[in-house]
Amino acid sequence: MRYLWPMSEPNPELRAREQAEREMRAHGAGSGTYVLLALVTLVPAAGVAFYLRNKWGTEDFRAEATIWLTVLLLSELLAGLLLVARWFQRLTTNSDIEELRKVAFSYRLGGTLSLRPFLNEDGEHLHQWSRLADYRKGIIEPNFFKTSTNPPFCLALIIVISLGLFAFYAPSLNIFQMPIVPLLGSKLAGWDWTPGAAVAEEMVAYGVSAVVCLAFAFAGALVWAVIYLTRRMSLRDVTAYTYQEVSMRLIVSAIVALVAYHVLGSTNVLSGEQLMFVSFGAGIMPETLLRWLSNKISRWFGTVEQNNAIDLEHVQGINAFTRARLAEVGVYDAQGLVTSNPLRLCLHTPYSLPQIVDWYGQAFLLLHARPSGLMSLRDHGVRTVWELLATSAMPASQLSLPPESSVTQTLPRLEAMLRADQNFVRVDQIQERMRNIEAEPRDPLRLAAE
């Protein structure tokens, strides 16, 4: 006789009440958002149109003003997206812990090491074939610091609007008559401090190039922020850290671009067009340029360079936006990924458990084989550590792995090291449960009663 576990349904009245509350919040948030969105987008657009109408084609219009107008329009677009994202965030009120309970029940994770931090007293008796009602009683949301959304949202909106206003007035500001350290850098040593002295043309040209590079950095950061915010909204994953990431990216990209300009521009290593390209890249990926600058300084002082052999960029399925999302939960490289709890990532990120487990399998292989060995194994169809371990029981004649790889030569030793690693044991339990799910679980006590 077939036996199906009973599944408890949520209270219909509670669901109806929550739905009504969400609709009320959506209506209230939508009205205010439309008004703010109109103010943020229409007012700057009208100002730009008025400026172009009076300045375009005249002697007062300068070519370098074009990039600042681009920054202004991108700031306007990002400010509107921030308001939409804040409104969108108020509509997504699904319980993350409830999703974790369903995931744990779906893959039969009762009794695994990964699930233990989420259990209360009722969850101590959870096993592989426990009912969904038991998972709901036994799994609780762990205590962790919850960040308020309003302060980081207001900060991001203020920074974006301030950047737009600065971009609007930047072409008309006469800022090169003042000794501004971030723009002049080491050139400030040749500044004539005599009252009323004229500024040297060479110094003015250097400062103008610094401002143009700063504009390109802002443009790159705004392009990245627009794409990043749109992706987060499509995943229903707008959090307080989203606004913090946007604010940090705008500030850090400007600092990194100016540092790179003073390091490269003063030595004439790159041309003006190349410096603009580097500045735009600093806005899109400041961490890459910052790593390059750090390694360059390390070579100057003879210190150890930053190691990128275990960077997450070597893991398939993780791009720049995914890395930024994982950084919000403290995962910055492959070592940090394998030492974190997979269910914690499933709870605090929008990624599914099978996707996370696949990343773990690649990360373990990256740590033991390094990027060169990982690429070699991928060329032979091996992506994860579980696929590599599955070949250990196959005859050597049936293997098509690279014989020169140190990993394939020491498969028994690698397997022994992994079995002794508690981080691998934790995720291996999940992978084993996911791979060996039985379609119709049977309770021996219930079958005996029948």
C-alpha positions as CSV (number, residue, x, y, z in Angstrom):
1,M,0.0,0.0,0.0
2,R,1.3,3.4,-0.9
3,Y,1.9,5.8,1.9
4,L,2.0,9.5,1.6
5,W,3.2,11.8,4.4
6,P,0.5,14.3,5.5
7,M,1.4,17.9,4.8
8,S,-0.2,20.6,7.0
9,E,-1.7,23.6,5.1
10,P,-1.2,27.2,6.4
11,N,-4.2,28.9,8.0
12,P,-6.3,30.4,5.1
13,E,-7.5,33.4,7.3
14,L,-3.9,34.2,8.1
15,R,-2.9,34.0,4.5
16,A,-5.8,36.3,3.5
17,R,-4.9,38.8,6.2
18,E,-1.2,38.9,5.1
19,Q,-2.3,39.3,1.4
20,A,-4.5,42.3,2.3
21,E,-1.7,43.9,4.3
22,R,0.7,43.5,1.4
23,E,-1.9,45.1,-1.0
24,M,-2.3,48.1,1.4
25,R,1.4,48.6,1.7
26,A,1.8,48.3,-2.1
27,H,-0.9,51.0,-2.6
28,G,0.6,53.3,-0.1
29,A,4.1,52.8,-1.3
30,G,3.1,53.1,-4.9
31,S,1.5,56.5,-4.6
32,G,4.5,58.1,-2.8
33,T,6.9,56.4,-5.2
34,Y,5.2,57.8,-8.3
35,V,5.5,61.3,-6.9
36,L,9.1,61.0,-5.9
37,L,10.0,59.3,-9.2
38,A,8.5,62.1,-11.1
39,L,10.4,64.7,-9.1
40,V,13.7,62.9,-9.3
41,T,13.5,62.2,-13.1
42,L,11.6,65.1,-14.6
43,V,13.3,68.0,-12.8
44,P,16.9,67.0,-13.8
45,A,15.7,66.1,-17.3
46,A,14.1,69.6,-17.6
47,G,17.4,71.2,-16.4
48,V,19.5,69.2,-18.9
49,A,17.1,70.2,-21.8
50,F,17.3,73.8,-20.8
51,Y,21.1,73.7,-20.6
52,L,21.4,72.1,-24.0
53,R,19.0,74.5,-25.5
54,N,21.0,77.5,-24.4
55,K,24.6,76.1,-24.7
56,W,24.6,73.6,-27.5
57,G,26.5,74.9,-30.5
58,T,27.8,78.0,-28.7
59,E,31.3,78.9,-27.6
60,D,30.3,78.3,-24.0
61,F,29.7,74.6,-24.6
62,R,32.9,72.6,-24.0
63,A,33.5,69.1,-25.2
64,E,34.4,67.8,-21.7
65,A,30.9,68.7,-20.6
66,T,29.5,65.8,-22.6
67,I,30.8,63.1,-20.1
68,W,29.3,65.1,-17.2
69,L,25.9,65.2,-18.9
70,T,26.2,61.5,-19.3
71,V,26.9,61.1,-15.6
72,L,23.9,63.4,-14.8
73,L,21.6,61.3,-16.9
74,L,22.9,58.0,-15.4
75,S,22.5,59.5,-11.9
76,E,18.9,60.4,-12.7
77,L,18.2,56.9,-14.0
78,L,19.8,55.3,-10.9
79,A,17.9,57.6,-8.5
80,G,14.7,56.5,-10.1
81,L,15.7,52.8,-9.9
82,L,16.5,53.3,-6.2
83,L,13.0,54.5,-5.6
84,V,11.5,51.7,-7.6
85,A,13.7,49.2,-5.7
86,R,12.6,50.5,-2.3
87,W,8.9,50.2,-3.4
88,F,9.6,46.7,-4.8
89,Q,11.3,45.7,-1.5
90,R,8.2,46.5,0.5
91,L,6.1,44.1,-1.7
92,T,8.4,41.1,-1.2
93,T,7.6,40.0,2.3
94,N,8.0,36.2,1.9
95,S,9.5,34.4,4.9
96,D,13.0,33.2,4.1
97,I,13.0,30.7,7.0
98,E,9.8,29.1,5.6
99,E,11.6,28.6,2.3
100,L,14.5,27.0,4.2
101,R,12.0,24.6,5.9
102,K,10.7,23.6,2.5
103,V,14.1,23.0,1.1
104,A,15.2,20.9,4.1
105,F,12.0,18.8,3.8
106,S,12.3,18.5,0.0
107,Y,15.9,17.2,0.1
108,R,15.4,15.2,3.4
109,L,18.1,17.1,5.3
110,G,17.0,16.1,8.8
111,G,19.9,15.0,11.0
112,T,22.6,16.6,8.8
113,L,25.4,18.8,10.2
114,S,24.3,21.8,8.1
115,L,20.8,21.9,9.6
116,R,21.9,21.7,13.3
117,P,22.4,25.5,13.7
118,F,18.8,26.1,12.8
119,L,17.2,23.6,15.2
120,N,15.3,24.2,18.4
121,E,14.4,21.5,21.0
122,D,11.7,20.1,18.7
123,G,14.2,19.8,15.9
124,E,16.6,17.5,17.8
125,H,14.5,14.5,16.7
126,L,14.3,15.4,13.0
127,H,15.4,12.6,10.8
128,Q,15.5,12.0,7.0
129,W,11.9,11.0,6.7
130,S,10.3,13.6,9.1
131,R,7.1,15.3,8.0
132,L,6.9,18.9,6.8
133,A,5.1,19.8,10.0
134,D,8.0,18.5,12.0
135,Y,10.4,20.6,10.0
136,R,8.3,23.7,10.6
137,K,8.3,23.1,14.3
138,G,11.9,22.2,14.6
139,I,13.6,24.8,12.4
140,I,13.8,28.4,13.7
141,E,15.4,31.5,12.3
142,P,18.8,32.0,13.9
143,N,19.6,35.2,15.7
144,F,21.7,37.5,13.5
145,F,22.1,41.2,13.1
146,K,19.3,42.7,11.0
147,T,20.1,46.0,9.3
148,S,17.5,48.7,9.0
149,T,16.8,49.6,5.3
150,N,15.9,53.3,5.6
151,P,19.4,54.7,6.5
152,P,21.4,52.9,3.7
153,F,18.6,53.7,1.2
154,C,18.6,57.4,2.2
155,L,22.4,57.5,2.0
156,A,22.5,55.9,-1.5
157,L,19.8,58.3,-2.7
158,I,21.6,61.4,-1.3
159,I,24.9,60.3,-2.8
160,V,23.3,59.7,-6.2
161,I,21.4,63.0,-6.3
162,S,24.5,64.9,-5.0
163,L,26.5,63.3,-7.8
164,G,23.9,64.4,-10.3
165,L,23.9,68.0,-9.1
166,F,27.7,68.0,-9.1
167,A,27.8,66.7,-12.7
168,F,25.3,69.4,-13.7
169,Y,27.5,72.2,-12.4
170,A,30.9,70.7,-12.9
171,P,31.5,72.1,-16.4
172,S,31.0,75.6,-15.2
173,L,32.9,75.4,-11.9
174,N,36.3,77.1,-11.8
175,I,38.0,74.6,-9.4
176,F,41.5,74.7,-10.9
177,Q,42.3,78.0,-9.2
178,M,42.4,76.2,-5.9
179,P,45.1,73.7,-4.7
180,I,42.9,70.6,-4.5
181,V,45.0,67.6,-3.4
182,P,42.9,64.8,-4.9
183,L,43.0,66.4,-8.4
184,L,46.6,67.6,-8.5
185,G,48.3,64.9,-6.4
186,S,52.1,65.2,-6.5
187,K,51.8,68.2,-8.9
188,L,50.8,70.2,-5.9
189,A,54.5,70.5,-5.0
190,G,54.9,72.9,-7.8
191,W,52.0,75.1,-6.8
192,D,52.8,78.9,-6.6
193,W,51.5,80.0,-3.2
194,T,52.1,83.7,-3.9
195,P,48.8,85.6,-3.5
196,G,47.3,86.4,-6.8
197,A,49.8,84.3,-8.8
198,A,48.5,82.7,-12.0
199,V,48.1,78.9,-12.1
200,A,50.5,77.3,-14.6
201,E,48.9,75.9,-17.7
202,E,50.6,72.5,-17.2
203,M,49.0,72.2,-13.8
204,V,45.6,73.2,-15.1
205,A,45.8,70.6,-17.9
206,Y,46.8,68.0,-15.4
207,G,43.8,68.9,-13.2
208,V,41.4,68.9,-16.1
209,S,42.5,65.4,-17.1
210,A,42.0,64.2,-13.5
211,V,38.4,65.6,-13.5
212,V,37.7,63.9,-16.8
213,C,39.0,60.6,-15.5
214,L,36.8,61.1,-12.4
215,A,33.8,61.6,-14.6
216,F,34.6,58.3,-16.5
217,A,34.9,56.5,-13.2
218,F,31.5,57.8,-12.0
219,A,30.0,56.8,-15.4
220,G,31.3,53.3,-15.0
221,A,30.1,53.0,-11.4
222,L,26.7,54.2,-12.4
223,V,26.4,51.7,-15.3
224,W,27.4,48.9,-13.0
225,A,24.9,50.1,-10.3
226,V,22.0,50.3,-12.8
227,I,22.7,46.7,-14.0
228,Y,23.3,45.5,-10.4
229,L,20.1,47.0,-9.1
230,T,18.0,45.7,-12.0
231,R,19.3,42.2,-11.4
232,R,18.6,42.3,-7.7
233,M,15.0,43.4,-8.4
234,S,14.5,40.6,-10.9
235,L,15.7,38.1,-8.3
236,R,13.4,39.7,-5.6
237,D,16.6,40.2,-3.5
238,V,16.7,43.9,-2.7
239,T,18.1,44.3,0.8
240,A,19.8,47.0,2.9
241,Y,23.1,45.7,1.7
242,T,22.1,46.5,-1.9
243,Y,22.0,50.2,-1.2
244,Q,25.2,50.0,0.8
245,E,26.9,48.4,-2.2
246,V,25.7,51.1,-4.5
247,S,27.0,53.9,-2.2
248,M,30.3,52.1,-1.6
249,R,30.8,51.5,-5.4
250,L,30.4,55.2,-6.2
251,I,32.8,56.4,-3.6
252,V,35.5,53.7,-4.0
253,S,35.5,53.9,-7.8
254,A,36.3,57.6,-7.6
255,I,39.1,57.1,-5.2
256,V,40.6,54.2,-7.1
257,A,40.4,56.1,-10.4
258,L,42.2,59.1,-9.0
259,V,44.9,57.0,-7.5
260,A,45.4,55.1,-10.7
261,Y,45.5,58.4,-12.6
262,H,48.2,59.8,-10.4
263,V,50.2,56.6,-10.5
264,L,50.0,56.1,-14.3
265,G,49.4,59.6,-15.5
266,S,52.4,61.1,-13.8
267,T,54.8,58.5,-15.4
268,N,53.2,58.8,-18.9
269,V,52.8,55.1,-19.1
270,L,49.3,55.4,-20.7
271,S,47.8,57.9,-23.1
272,G,44.9,60.0,-22.3
273,E,42.4,57.7,-24.0
274,Q,43.8,54.7,-22.2
275,L,43.6,56.5,-18.9
276,M,39.9,57.3,-19.6
277,F,39.3,53.6,-20.3
278,V,41.1,52.6,-17.1
279,S,39.0,55.1,-15.2
280,F,35.8,53.7,-16.7
281,G,37.0,50.2,-15.7
282,A,37.7,51.4,-12.2
283,G,34.0,52.2,-11.9
284,I,32.8,48.9,-13.2
285,M,35.3,46.7,-11.3
286,P,37.3,48.7,-8.8
287,E,38.4,45.6,-6.9
288,T,40.4,44.4,-9.9
289,L,42.2,47.7,-10.3
290,L,42.7,47.9,-6.6
291,R,44.3,44.5,-6.6
292,W,46.6,45.5,-9.4
293,L,47.6,48.7,-7.6
294,S,48.2,46.7,-4.4
295,N,50.4,44.1,-6.2
296,K,52.3,46.9,-7.9
297,I,53.0,48.6,-4.6
298,S,54.0,45.2,-3.1
299,R,56.6,44.7,-5.8
300,W,58.0,48.1,-5.1
301,F,58.5,47.3,-1.4
302,G,59.4,43.6,-2.0
303,T,56.4,42.2,0.0
304,V,54.2,39.3,-0.9
305,E,51.6,40.0,-3.6
306,Q,47.9,39.3,-3.2
307,N,47.0,35.7,-4.2
308,N,44.2,35.3,-6.7
309,A,44.6,31.6,-7.2
310,I,41.5,30.9,-5.0
311,D,39.4,33.7,-6.4
312,L,35.7,33.0,-7.0
313,E,36.0,34.1,-10.6
314,H,37.4,30.6,-11.3
315,V,34.1,29.0,-10.3
316,Q,31.6,28.5,-13.1
317,G,28.3,30.2,-12.4
318,I,29.8,33.0,-10.3
319,N,30.2,36.4,-12.1
320,A,30.9,39.9,-10.8
321,F,27.3,40.4,-9.6
322,T,27.2,37.0,-7.8
323,R,30.6,37.8,-6.1
324,A,29.2,41.1,-4.9
325,R,26.1,39.3,-3.5
326,L,28.2,36.6,-1.8
327,A,30.4,39.3,-0.3
328,E,27.4,40.6,1.6
329,V,27.4,37.3,3.7
330,G,31.2,37.3,4.2
331,V,32.2,35.1,1.3
332,Y,35.1,36.6,-0.7
333,D,37.0,33.6,-2.1
334,A,36.9,29.8,-2.5
335,Q,38.2,29.2,1.0
336,G,35.5,31.4,2.5
337,L,32.9,29.6,0.4
338,V,33.8,26.1,1.5
339,T,34.0,27.0,5.2
340,S,30.5,28.6,5.3
341,N,27.3,26.7,5.9
342,P,25.5,25.9,2.6
343,L,22.1,26.3,4.3
344,R,23.1,29.7,5.6
345,L,23.8,30.8,2.0
346,C,20.5,29.3,0.9
347,L,18.7,31.3,3.6
348,H,20.4,34.7,3.1
349,T,20.9,34.7,-0.7
350,P,18.5,34.0,-3.6
351,Y,20.4,31.1,-5.0
352,S,19.0,27.6,-4.9
353,L,20.6,24.8,-2.9
354,P,21.6,22.7,-5.9
355,Q,23.4,25.7,-7.4
356,I,25.2,26.4,-4.1
357,V,26.3,22.7,-3.8
358,D,27.7,22.8,-7.3
359,W,29.8,25.9,-6.4
360,Y,31.1,24.0,-3.3
361,G,32.1,21.1,-5.5
362,Q,34.1,23.4,-7.8
363,A,35.6,25.3,-4.9
364,F,37.0,22.2,-3.2
365,L,38.5,21.2,-6.5
366,L,40.0,24.7,-7.0
367,L,41.6,24.6,-3.6
368,H,43.3,21.3,-4.2
369,A,44.0,21.5,-7.9
370,R,44.6,25.3,-8.3
371,P,43.3,27.1,-11.4
372,S,45.6,25.3,-13.9
373,G,44.6,21.9,-12.7
374,L,40.9,22.9,-12.5
375,M,41.0,24.0,-16.2
376,S,42.7,20.8,-17.2
377,L,40.1,18.7,-15.5
378,R,37.3,20.7,-17.0
379,D,38.7,20.0,-20.5
380,H,38.2,16.3,-19.7
381,G,34.6,16.7,-18.4
382,V,35.3,16.8,-14.7
383,R,33.7,19.9,-13.0
384,T,33.2,19.1,-9.3
385,V,35.1,17.2,-6.7
386,W,32.3,14.5,-6.6
387,E,32.8,13.8,-10.3
388,L,36.5,13.4,-9.7
389,L,36.0,11.1,-6.7
390,A,33.5,9.0,-8.8
391,T,36.4,8.1,-11.1
392,S,38.5,6.7,-8.3
393,A,36.6,3.4,-8.5
394,M,36.9,3.1,-12.3
395,P,39.6,1.1,-14.1
396,A,42.5,3.2,-15.3
397,S,41.8,2.1,-18.9
398,Q,38.4,3.7,-18.8
399,L,39.7,7.1,-17.5
400,S,40.2,10.0,-19.8
401,L,41.8,12.3,-17.3
402,P,45.0,14.3,-17.8
403,P,47.8,12.0,-16.7
404,E,50.1,15.0,-16.0
405,S,47.7,16.4,-13.3
406,S,49.0,16.0,-9.8
407,V,45.4,15.6,-8.6
408,T,44.6,12.6,-10.7
409,Q,47.9,11.0,-9.7
410,T,46.9,11.2,-6.0
411,L,43.2,10.4,-6.0
412,P,43.3,8.1,-2.9
413,R,45.3,10.7,-1.0
414,L,42.9,13.5,-2.1
415,E,39.9,11.4,-1.0
416,A,41.4,10.7,2.4
417,M,42.1,14.4,2.9
418,L,38.5,15.4,2.0
419,R,37.0,12.8,4.2
420,A,39.0,14.3,7.1
421,D,37.8,17.8,6.3
422,Q,34.7,18.7,8.3
423,N,33.6,21.3,5.8
424,F,33.6,18.7,3.0
425,V,31.7,16.2,5.3
426,R,29.1,18.8,5.9
427,V,28.3,19.6,2.3
428,D,28.9,16.0,1.2
429,Q,25.9,15.0,3.5
430,I,23.7,17.4,1.6
431,Q,25.0,16.2,-1.8
432,E,24.4,12.5,-0.8
433,R,20.8,13.3,0.3
434,M,20.0,15.2,-2.9
435,R,21.4,12.4,-5.0
436,N,19.6,9.5,-3.2
437,I,16.2,10.9,-2.6
438,E,13.5,8.1,-2.6
439,A,10.3,9.0,-4.3
440,E,8.1,7.2,-1.8
441,P,9.5,7.0,1.7
442,R,8.1,4.3,4.0
443,D,7.7,4.5,7.7
444,P,8.4,1.0,9.2
445,L,6.1,1.6,12.1
446,R,3.2,2.7,9.9
447,L,3.8,-0.2,7.5
448,A,3.8,-2.7,10.4
449,A,0.5,-1.2,11.7
450,E,-1.0,-1.6,8.2
